[in-house]
Amino acid sequence: MQKYERTCLDEIDFENAAQMHAAALQLSQTCFDFKKLCVSLLGASSALLIKFGSGGFSHAVFFVGVLLIFGFWLSDATSYFYQRKLRSGISAKHRSIAKRNGQEIELRDTTTSPIHAAFNSSMALYYVLAGVFAVGWLAYGVGAL
């Protein structure tokens, strides 16, 4: 078996891929932080609105909740989209290194669209929260709460 020696271009691509990987990991952590912050702010804002609002539930509780969920979902989807773009760039660097060295490698497709970024399984928390707030708002509207 022939010994592999990195070329200057390989070194540059490896370094670029490593930097992109670090950025993708940071974005991944940011997505998780968005979810934690969303749940925390929903709880705190709902409690404050119920306590200091009009003496119980009001449309404001549900409106603010849905607004917070939408804002965090949009931010999380944007982070997810750019994370996937970075992973696609990493795969391109690895393919480039392999091609220069006469190798063919098969890498998982990491491309995404803005629609897929907004509607994927990692966004399930936002869907559940929005559903809970929507059902609660509907129940409040018909006088069940």
N, C-alpha and C positions, 0 to 999 in steps of 0.2 A: 504494500500500500504506500502510495506516494505521500510524503509529508506536506501538509498544508502550510504555506507561508502567506501571511497577510500582506496585501499591497497597500500602498498609501490610500488608494480609493476605498479599499475595504475598511481600513482604520477610520476614515472619515465617516463612512456609512454606519459602522458600528457605533461610533460616538454619537452621531445624529440619532440613531435608533434608541440608544440608551437615554438621551435627553428627552426624546419623545415619550419613552416609556415612563420616565419620572413624572412628566407632565400629565400623562394619562392616569397614573396612580393618584396624583393630586386631585384631578377632576373626579375620580371615582370616590375619593374620600369626601369631596365637596357634595356629591349627590347624596351620600349617606347623611351628612350634616344637615342638608336641606330637609330631609325627612324628619330628623330629630327636632329641628327647630320649628318645623311646621306643627308637629303634634304639641310641642311645648307652648307655642304662641296661641294655638287654638284653645287649649285648656285655660290658659291665663286670660285671654281676651274674653272668652265665653263667661268665665267666672266673674270677671270685672263688670262686664255688661249686665249680667243678671243681678249682681249685688248692688251696683250703683246706678243701674238703669231705671226703668219705670216700675221697679218692684217685682221682678220676675222675668219670664221670657218676653221677648219682643221680636219684631221683625229684624231689628238691628243685630241681634245675636246671630241669626242665621245668615243675614246679608254679609256681615263681617267675616263669618266663618267661611262662607263660599268664596268670598273675595281673597282671603288668605290662602285657601287651598288652591285656587286658580293661579295666584302669583307664584307660590312655591312650585306648583306643577310645571309652569312655564319656565321657571329658572332651572329646575331639575332637568327638564327635557333639553334645554339649551346646553347644559353641561354634558349630558349624555351624548348629544349629537357631536360635540367637539371631542369628547373622549373617543368615540368610534372613528372619527376622522383621523385622530392621532394614531390609533391602532392600525388603520388602513395604511397610513404613511410608514409605520414600522414594518408592516408586511412588505410594502414596496421596496424598502431598503434591503430587507433580507432576500427578497427575490433578486434584486440587483446584484448583491454579493454572490449569490449562488450562480447566477447567469455568467458573471465574469469568470467564475471558477469552473465553468463547464458542468454545472449541476442543475438539475431540474428539481425544484421542491414544490410541494403542494401545501399551500397555507389556506386556512379557513378564511372565507370571505368576510371581511369586517366592514364593508361599506354599509351606509345607512342613509335614509332620507329623513327630512324633518318630520314627516308623518310617522315614520317608524320610531323615531326618537321620542315623540310625544305619546305614542300608543304602543307600549311594550310592557312586558310582565314586571319590570322594575318600578313601574308607575302604579302598581296595584293599590298601594296605600292611599294614594290620592283619589282613586276611583271609589274605594270603600268609604273614605271620609266624606267625599262629596255626596255619595249615596245616603249616608247617615244624616248629613245636614239637610239634604233635600227631603227625605222622609220626615225628619223633625219639623222642617219648615211647613210642609204640607199638613202634618198633624196639628201644628199650631194654627195654621190658617183655617182649618175646619173646627177648631175649638177642642181638640182632643188633648192638648197640652195646657 
